Amino acid sequence: MKYIRQRLKIIDGFIIGKYLGTFVYTLVLFVIIIVIFDLSEKLDDFLEKDMTIWQTITDYYAGSIPFYVNMLSPLINFIAVIFFTAKMADQTEIVPILSGGVSFNRFLRPYFISAFIIFSVNLLSNLYILPYTNRIKNKFENEVIDKDKAYTKTNIHMKIDSNTYIYLENFDNRTNIGYRFSLDKFKGDILKKKLIADQISYDSVKKVWKLTNYTVRNVDGMKESMIYGSALQKDTVLDMKPDDFSVYQNVFESMSGKELSDKIKKERTRGSGIMSDLLFEQYKRWFQPLSAFILTLIGVALSSRKVRGGVGLPLGIGIILSFAYIVFNQFAKMFSTKGGLSPLLAVLLPTLFFGILGLYLLRRAPK
């Protein structure tokens, strides 16, 4: 018995090493290829901005490479499992393990240990690393790559709390300046305060809004008072930030977990129509790393049988399934943000579907 346990530990270490080694090697290879193509595509933008190699790395690739790693992780995870497992099956290494009294469930243990390591890294990355690195990537893309796209949002109506409504004729996302601003504060159905300003700008250092050429009208029953001024700073009254008026689609990816949660709380009051996007982003960070377990299960069940053609057939099927998983995720996101599908269901649906597929393939796997 002790001898068998020792042999199992050796087998476990071998599989974990092969799994993680193949995963890291393939991931690095794919990232290098993507960076080369990306560099050739964006080289003109780098040269136009007179960026040095160090600036290119710190101002763009420090943010884009973690994004590529996260995006490719499910695909590479699947390919890595299928590649080395199919190779083991082709070299008749799995049959002696199973015929030696090891159950298939026990054979899966080192795979799921490796999957747990990948899951943990992806989860920590989603929660703490990617929001920061996405901020670097998105800033460069919005200001340099997409500099010719529209960056002004017009006719903004927003409810910033239960009694306060604002309107902006337009807001410039590059300068953080808005024009023709008005604020109405009610008590029930009665207007208590109205503030109008020709211009409103955000001071990112002091974290305050500056109003130019403003008028404040205070209403107290039959009494009214007017205040006029050329410059005014408002920090406590205006519970809003420039991101609330962003025209960029990638702004939610750059929010930390706390910022995202605060944004969701405010959106429940404001009802500006972005709740599905916010909830999808929040759920995605928590639940998409579960794909490491699902794709590992499918990969092992699919490639542990020795077939004619060696590694090629299971590897080809695995690549097709992994791309299908990515496409499924994109469709689920589209139906969530545009079609009314529950964001939680949209995030979990691909995992549930492929999880059922994995259990079916597991039943048909060699025992």
Disulfide bonds with the S-S distance in Angstrom:
none
